Amino acid sequence: MFGSPMSFCPARNDWIALDQSLEECALSHRCSGGECALRALFVASSAEAARGPAESLRTRRQAALPQG
């Protein structure tokens, strides 16, 4: 069984699941989401989150690789 990708949030001093959008996380943790240290790690939208954490993480990793 696979769990959601997680990262530690220094602002909330808690572990955050990354298989959600930034807006969903901000709403559930009562953050503004504007200056989020984990911003680049979240899925882009709720639709992307619905596809699954593994696919979303793979997409973000590929986008972060230098093209060349």
C-alpha positions as CSV (number, residue, x, y, z in Angstrom):
1,M,0.0,0.0,0.0
2,F,1.3,3.5,-0.9
3,G,0.7,6.6,1.1
4,S,0.6,10.2,0.0
5,P,3.9,12.0,-0.6
6,M,4.5,14.1,2.5
7,S,6.7,17.1,3.4
8,F,7.3,19.0,6.6
9,C,5.8,22.4,6.8
10,P,7.9,24.8,8.9
11,A,5.1,27.3,9.2
12,R,2.6,24.8,10.6
13,N,5.3,22.6,12.3
14,D,3.5,19.6,10.9
15,W,3.7,17.0,8.1
16,I,1.6,17.9,5.0
17,A,0.2,15.6,2.3
18,L,1.3,16.8,-1.1
19,D,-1.5,15.0,-3.1
20,Q,-3.7,18.1,-2.8
21,S,-3.7,21.5,-4.3
22,L,-2.1,24.4,-2.5
23,E,-5.5,26.0,-2.1
24,E,-6.9,22.8,-0.5
25,C,-4.0,22.7,1.9
26,A,-4.3,26.4,2.8
27,L,-8.0,26.0,3.5
28,S,-7.6,22.9,5.7
29,H,-4.6,24.3,7.6
30,R,-6.0,27.9,7.7
31,C,-3.0,29.4,5.8
32,S,-3.1,32.2,3.3
33,G,-1.1,30.0,0.9
34,G,0.6,33.1,-0.5
35,E,4.1,32.6,1.0
36,C,4.0,28.8,1.3
37,A,7.5,27.2,1.6
38,L,6.1,24.1,0.0
39,R,4.3,25.8,-2.9
40,A,6.3,24.1,-5.7
41,L,5.6,20.6,-4.3
42,F,1.8,20.7,-4.4
43,V,-0.2,19.4,-7.3
44,A,-1.3,22.2,-9.7
45,S,-5.1,21.6,-9.3
46,S,-7.8,19.5,-7.8
47,A,-8.1,17.6,-11.1
48,E,-4.4,16.7,-11.0
49,A,-4.8,15.5,-7.4
50,A,-7.6,13.2,-8.5
51,R,-5.3,11.4,-10.9
52,G,-3.2,10.2,-8.0
53,P,-0.1,11.2,-6.0
54,A,2.4,9.1,-8.0
55,E,1.4,10.6,-11.4
56,S,1.4,14.1,-10.0
57,L,4.8,13.7,-8.4
58,R,6.3,12.3,-11.6
59,T,4.9,15.2,-13.6
60,R,6.4,17.8,-11.2
61,R,9.8,16.0,-11.2
62,Q,9.9,16.1,-15.0
63,A,9.0,19.7,-15.1
64,A,11.8,20.5,-12.6
65,L,14.5,18.8,-14.7
66,P,16.6,21.1,-16.8
67,Q,15.8,20.8,-20.5
68,G,18.6,20.4,-22.8
